[in-house]
Amino acid sequence: MIELNKVLVSDKVIEEEFVCNIGKCKGACCVEGDLGAPLNQDELEKLEQVYEEVKPYLSPEGIAEIEKQGLYVKDWEEDWSTPVIDGKECAYAVYDKDNILQCGIELAYNDGKIDYKKPISCYLYPIRIGKLQNYEVLHYDQWLICSDACALGQELKVPVYKFLKAPLIHKYGEEWYNELCEMVEQLKG
């Protein structure tokens, strides 16, 4: 484990290889699981600010679910997440012409309508952020639905932390990311 500015990075984030292969999984991470995407407290306000711009990108089912449940929901552990449709896909996810789930928030962002890309839990996936006292802990969430991404990562020899360079920089800054890379190189010796 690497400790860097109150962030603990698990060995698997450094050692395991991963490159998202959405053509194979069809966006399964937007469907699988018990809840929608985990949200930080500051993301609740962001969703309120961008929803009207995001709404045209969403499916009628997603809009109906958001209108029924709200822009975000509180789970049994008192954490926030995005609402889901019939216990399945995220209400902000929408199927494209190839039947691949895309994030409606990210589609609006890509079109320049908003400046919020998507929940950090989605942007950083397959890294999940946990808490340990005064530290954030970055875990690699290895899941069967991402087996094609693991295979592609191994083929291309891309570690998780390198695949997630942009979201890690978004979350922690470029200086932090560069220091992480230096620490990893020193460990490899």
PyMOL commands that set and color helices and strands:
alter all, ss='L'
color gray80, all
select helices_A, chain A and resi 11-15+22-25+28-30+41-57+60-69+104-110+120-123+144-156+160-163+165-172+174-188
alter helices_A, ss='H'
color red, helices_A
select strands_A, chain A and resi 2-4+7-9+38-39+73-74+80-81+93-95+101-103+127-132+135-140
alter strands_A, ss='S'
color yellow, strands_A
deselect
rebuild
show_as cartoon
